[in-house]
């Protein structure tokens, strides 16, 4: 007597195959989603650090322009010696405080850095305001070139600060909220919130370099 498979057997096999395929797809999707969540914390951290490097670059560019600016002004406005001295001292202080990507989570050091840069901005603003009294200086080609470079640098500083603030906000939010907080706790226990710029009266306005 010949044996024959029940018509239901292939159907059950087909259903089982679809279930296994669905479970495999779900497992793969879960793994991929998990990898994305795990990688998000270091990705946001690197983006914030990269943005901070640009902030540093632009502040350094401004600092590099100041000695030539001071020398140019000094040649036409020797009576502004006190203002020039304050700019030079503020520059020295600002460049002496370094906050690199590895210490950007240090609140005290970041505060010192921001205060020093704000003081330099204030001193620079007062120096540029004093130029109004010296028509010959305002028309000097070297001064005009420095003025243009400084204006561009101040604009780039503003953009770099904005980008950094946004990057830090995204990173800090990720490691402080679920599920990012869990991911950071399990896989990146060394991850710490980064410091960012705070509003200071007048600090949000770049020195006026146009006359």
C-alpha positions in Angstrom: 0.0 0.0 0.0 1.4 3.4 -1.0 1.7 6.2 1.5 0.8 9.8 0.6 1.5 13.0 2.5 -1.5 14.8 3.9 -2.2 18.0 1.9 -1.9 19.9 5.1 1.8 19.0 5.6 3.2 21.2 2.9 0.9 24.0 4.1 2.3 23.7 7.6 5.8 23.6 6.3 5.2 26.8 4.3 3.7 28.6 7.3 6.6 27.5 9.5 9.0 28.8 6.8 7.3 32.2 6.7 7.3 32.4 10.5 11.0 31.6 10.6 11.7 34.2 7.9 9.7 36.8 9.8 11.5 36.1 13.0 14.9 36.3 11.3 13.9 39.6 9.7 12.8 41.0 13.1 16.0 39.8 14.7 18.1 41.5 12.0 16.1 44.7 12.2 16.5 44.7 16.0 20.3 44.2 15.7 20.6 47.0 13.1 18.5 49.4 15.2 20.7 48.5 18.2 23.8 49.2 16.3 22.4 52.5 15.2 21.6 53.5 18.8 25.0 52.3 20.0 26.8 54.3 17.3 24.8 57.4 17.8 26.5 58.5 21.0 30.1 58.5 19.7 28.9 60.0 16.4 27.3 63.0 18.2 30.3 63.3 20.4 32.7 63.5 17.5 30.5 66.0 15.8 30.5 68.2 18.9 34.3 67.9 19.2 34.7 68.8 15.6 32.5 71.9 16.0 34.6 72.9 19.0 37.8 72.6 17.0 36.3 75.1 14.5 35.5 77.5 17.4 39.1 77.3 18.5 40.4 77.9 15.0 38.4 81.0 14.5 39.3 82.5 18.0 42.9 81.8 17.2 42.6 83.5 13.8 41.2 86.6 15.6 44.1 86.5 18.1 46.6 86.3 15.2 45.2 89.4 13.6 45.4 91.6 16.8 49.2 92.2 16.9 49.2 93.8 13.5 46.0 95.7 14.3 47.6 97.1 17.5 50.8 98.1 15.7 48.8 99.8 12.9 46.7 101.8 15.3 49.7 102.7 17.4 51.3 104.4 14.5 48.4 106.9 14.2 47.0 107.0 17.7 49.8 107.0 20.3 47.5 108.6 22.8 45.4 105.4 22.8 48.2 103.6 24.6 46.0 102.5 27.5 43.4 101.0 25.2 46.1 99.3 23.2 47.6 97.8 26.3 44.3 96.5 27.4 43.8 94.8 24.1 47.2 93.2 24.2 46.7 92.0 27.8 43.3 90.6 27.0 44.7 88.8 24.0 47.5 87.3 26.1 45.0 86.0 28.7 42.6 84.6 26.1 45.3 82.7 24.3 46.7 81.3 27.6 43.5 79.5 28.4 43.2 76.4 26.3 40.1 74.1 26.3 40.6 71.3 23.9 38.2 68.5 23.0 39.3 66.4 25.9 38.5 69.0 28.5 35.4 70.6 27.0 33.4 68.9 29.7 35.2 70.9 32.5 32.8 73.6 33.6 35.3 75.8 35.4 37.9 75.7 32.6 35.2 76.4 30.0 33.9 79.3 32.0 37.4 80.8 32.2 37.8 80.4 28.5 34.5 82.1 27.7 35.2 85.0 30.1 38.6 85.6 28.6 37.2 85.7 25.1 34.4 88.0 26.1 37.0 90.4 27.8 39.0 90.4 24.6 35.9 91.1 22.5 35.1 94.1 24.8 38.7 95.5 24.7 38.7 95.1 20.9 35.4 96.8 20.6 36.7 99.8 22.6 39.8 100.0 20.5 37.8 100.0 17.2 35.5 102.6 18.6 38.4 104.9 19.3 39.5 104.8 15.7 36.6 107.1 14.9 38.7 110.0 16.1 41.5 109.3 13.5 40.4 109.9 9.9 43.9 109.2 8.6 43.9 105.8 10.3 40.5 104.9 9.0 41.7 105.4 5.4 45.0 103.6 5.9 45.1 100.6 3.5 46.7 98.2 6.0 44.1 99.1 8.6 41.3 98.6 6.1 42.7 95.2 5.1 42.9 94.2 8.8 39.4 95.6 9.4 38.0 93.4 6.6 39.8 90.3 7.9 38.6 90.9 11.4 35.0 91.4 10.2 35.1 88.1 8.4 36.6 86.4 11.4 34.0 87.7 13.8 31.3 86.4 11.5 32.9 83.0 11.4 33.2 83.0 15.1 29.5 83.6 15.4 28.7 80.7 13.0 31.2 78.4 14.7 29.7 79.1 18.1 26.2 78.5 16.8 27.2 75.2 15.2 28.9 74.1 18.4 25.9 75.0 20.6 23.6 73.0 18.4 26.0 70.0 18.3 26.4 70.0 22.1 22.7 70.3 22.6 22.1 67.2 20.4 24.9 65.2 22.2 23.9 66.2 25.7 20.2 65.4 25.0 21.2 62.0 23.7 23.1 60.9 26.8 20.6 62.4 29.2 17.5 60.8 27.7 16.3 57.3 27.2 17.4 55.2 25.3 20.6 57.1 24.8 21.2 57.3 28.5 21.1 53.5 28.7 23.4 53.2 25.8 25.9 55.6 27.2 25.8 53.9 30.6 26.3 50.4 29.2 28.8 51.1 26.4 30.3 54.5 27.0 30.4 55.1 30.8 33.1 57.8 30.3 30.7 59.9 28.3 30.0 63.3 30.0 27.8 66.3 29.1 29.8 69.0 27.3 29.8 72.6 28.3 28.4 75.3 26.0 28.4 79.0 25.7 26.1 81.0 28.0 24.5 84.4 27.3 26.4 87.3 28.7 25.2 90.9 28.3 26.7 92.2 25.1 28.7 89.0 24.5 26.3 88.0 21.7 27.2 91.1 19.7 30.5 91.0 17.9 32.7 94.1 18.0 31.7 96.6 15.4 34.4 96.7 12.8 32.7 98.9 10.2 33.0 102.6 10.1 
